Amino acid sequence: MTEIEAESGGPHVREIDRVAAFTDGVMAIAITLLVLNIQVPHLGEGQGSLLDNKLLHLWRDLLAYGISFAVIGRYWLIHHRFFATLVRYDRRLVTLNLVFLAFLVLIPFVSDVIGLYGDIAAGVIAYAIVLSATAMMNFIIINYGLRRGFVAAGKRGEIESFAGVRGLLVIVVFALSIPVALVSPEASQIMWLAILVLRPRLPALPHGASD
């Protein structure tokens, strides 16, 4: 697989920037679509007192929204930093990134499924499969870039945490929630909250800021 230089000022810098910009655009659309899955309760005349109860019934929609927003937002941060560290890349890396995006854009759809059928095992399993597949592709992309030496030598430490055990734990949480959903869809959804604890820490932002 032919490697392409991506160093600042190089002849192909605009091409890798286009890949990164396309990824940003797809993620922005996906994260925006999440809120469209949350339907505003419709009340008849004189039913205003029922609004609290109607909003409480949206808890599955809000849970799926919160987890999905956190997942997509974090992948955006990871990819932003990953692409910034690349000194070269190849067509396979770009293809892997497209496969990653193919799973990521399904997240709003399965979030809607959870909102409608969060008490049914099949709906929960569909969500877990898409999220675990997205996490797996993110893990593969980072590992591929590191293994091929595409990441700048001085930046490898910033990226390696996403390619290690803690990166795998996110995949494991969603994968393990699949058999749990067959017994209790609600318990399976509660398991997903573990990703907020198991997530790898992002390296410091420029100028000393941190996540």
C-alpha positions in Angstrom: 0.0 0.0 0.0 1.6 3.3 -1.2 2.2 5.8 1.6 1.4 9.5 1.1 3.3 12.2 2.9 1.0 14.4 5.0 3.6 16.8 6.5 2.7 20.4 6.9 3.4 22.2 3.6 3.7 19.0 1.7 2.1 18.5 -1.7 -0.7 16.2 -0.3 -1.5 18.2 2.9 -4.8 19.4 1.4 -5.9 15.8 0.6 -5.5 14.6 4.2 -7.1 17.8 5.4 -10.1 17.0 3.2 -10.4 13.6 4.8 -10.4 15.2 8.2 -12.9 17.8 7.2 -15.2 15.2 5.7 -15.0 13.2 8.9 -15.8 16.3 10.9 -18.8 17.0 8.7 -20.2 13.5 9.0 -19.8 13.6 12.8 -21.4 17.0 13.0 -24.5 15.8 11.1 -24.7 12.6 13.1 -24.5 14.4 16.4 -27.2 16.9 15.3 -29.6 14.1 14.2 -29.5 12.7 17.7 -31.8 15.4 19.1 -34.3 15.0 16.3 -35.0 11.6 17.6 -36.5 13.1 20.8 -40.1 13.9 20.2 -41.8 16.8 22.1 -44.8 15.4 24.0 -48.1 16.3 22.6 -50.8 17.2 25.1 -54.5 17.9 24.6 -56.3 20.9 25.9 -56.3 21.0 29.7 -53.6 18.2 30.0 -50.8 20.5 31.0 -50.6 18.8 34.4 -49.5 15.6 32.6 -46.3 17.2 31.1 -44.1 16.0 34.0 -45.2 12.4 33.5 -44.8 12.6 29.7 -41.2 14.0 30.1 -40.3 11.2 32.5 -41.4 8.7 29.8 -38.7 10.1 27.6 -35.9 8.7 29.9 -34.9 6.0 27.3 -34.6 8.7 24.6 -32.6 10.9 26.8 -30.3 8.1 28.0 -29.6 7.0 24.4 -29.1 10.7 23.4 -26.6 11.3 26.3 -24.5 8.2 25.6 -24.6 8.6 21.9 -23.6 12.3 22.2 -20.8 11.4 24.5 -19.5 8.7 22.2 -19.7 10.7 19.0 -18.2 13.8 20.7 -15.3 11.8 22.1 -14.6 10.1 18.7 -14.5 13.6 17.2 -11.9 14.7 19.8 -9.9 11.5 19.2 -9.9 11.7 15.5 -9.1 15.5 15.6 -5.9 14.7 17.5 -5.1 11.6 15.6 -5.2 13.3 12.2 -3.2 16.2 13.6 -0.3 13.8 14.5 -0.2 12.1 11.1 3.0 12.6 9.1 1.9 10.1 6.4 -1.0 7.9 5.5 -2.2 5.5 2.9 -5.4 4.6 1.1 -6.1 1.7 3.5 -6.3 4.2 6.4 -8.7 6.3 4.5 -10.8 3.2 3.7 -10.8 2.2 7.3 -12.0 5.7 8.3 -14.9 5.4 5.8 -15.9 2.1 7.4 -15.8 3.7 10.8 -18.1 6.5 9.6 -20.5 4.0 8.0 -21.1 2.6 11.5 -21.1 6.0 13.2 -23.9 7.4 11.1 -26.1 4.5 12.2 -25.9 5.8 15.8 -28.9 8.3 15.4 -31.0 5.5 13.9 -30.3 3.0 16.7 -30.8 5.8 19.3 -34.3 6.2 17.9 -34.8 2.5 18.1 -33.9 2.6 21.8 -36.3 5.4 22.4 -39.2 3.4 20.9 -38.2 -0.1 21.8 -35.8 0.2 24.7 -37.8 -2.4 26.7 -37.3 -5.0 23.9 -34.1 -7.0 23.7 -33.8 -6.8 19.9 -33.8 -2.9 20.1 -31.1 -2.8 22.8 -29.0 -5.4 21.0 -29.1 -3.4 17.8 -27.8 -0.3 19.6 -25.1 -2.3 21.3 -23.9 -3.9 18.0 -23.6 -0.5 16.3 -21.8 1.1 19.2 -19.4 -1.8 19.6 -18.7 -1.9 15.9 -18.0 1.8 15.9 -15.7 1.5 18.9 -13.9 -1.5 17.2 -13.3 0.5 14.0 -11.9 3.4 16.0 -9.6 1.0 17.8 -8.4 -0.5 14.5 -7.8 2.8 12.8 -5.6 4.1 15.7 -3.7 0.8 15.9 -3.1 0.7 12.2 -1.8 4.2 12.1 0.6 3.5 15.0 1.7 0.2 13.6 2.5 1.6 10.2 4.4 4.5 11.7 2.1 7.2 10.4 2.0 9.0 13.7 4.8 11.5 14.4 7.4 10.0 16.7 7.0 12.7 19.3 3.2 12.4 19.3 2.9 8.6 19.8 2.4 9.0 23.5 -0.7 11.1 22.9 -2.3 8.5 20.8 -1.3 5.1 22.3 -3.8 5.3 25.1 -6.6 5.0 22.6 -5.0 1.8 21.2 -4.5 0.0 24.5 -6.5 -2.0 27.0 -8.7 0.9 28.0 -9.7 1.5 24.4 -10.7 -2.2 24.2 -12.8 -1.9 27.4 -15.3 0.3 25.6 -15.8 -2.4 23.0 -16.1 -5.0 25.8 -18.8 -3.1 27.7 -21.1 -2.9 24.6 -20.3 -6.5 23.6 -21.1 -7.9 27.1 -24.3 -5.9 27.2 -25.7 -7.9 24.3 -26.3 -11.2 26.2 -27.4 -9.2 29.2 -30.1 -7.6 27.1 -31.6 -11.1 26.5 -32.3 -11.3 30.2 -32.9 -7.6 31.1 -32.9 -4.8 28.5 -32.8 -2.2 31.3 -29.7 -3.7 33.0 -28.0 -3.8 29.6 -28.6 -0.1 29.1 -27.3 0.7 32.6 -24.1 -1.1 31.7 -23.4 1.4 29.0 -22.9 4.1 31.6 -19.6 2.3 32.4 -18.0 3.9 29.3 -18.0 7.2 31.1 -15.7 5.6 33.8 -13.6 3.4 31.5 -12.8 5.9 28.8 -9.1 6.6 28.2 -8.0 10.1 29.3 -7.5 12.5 26.5 -4.0 14.1 26.3 -3.7 17.7 27.2 -5.0 20.3 24.7 -2.7 22.9 23.3 -1.6 25.7 25.7 -1.9 23.4 28.7 -5.7 22.9 28.7 -7.0 19.5 29.6 -10.2 17.5 29.1 
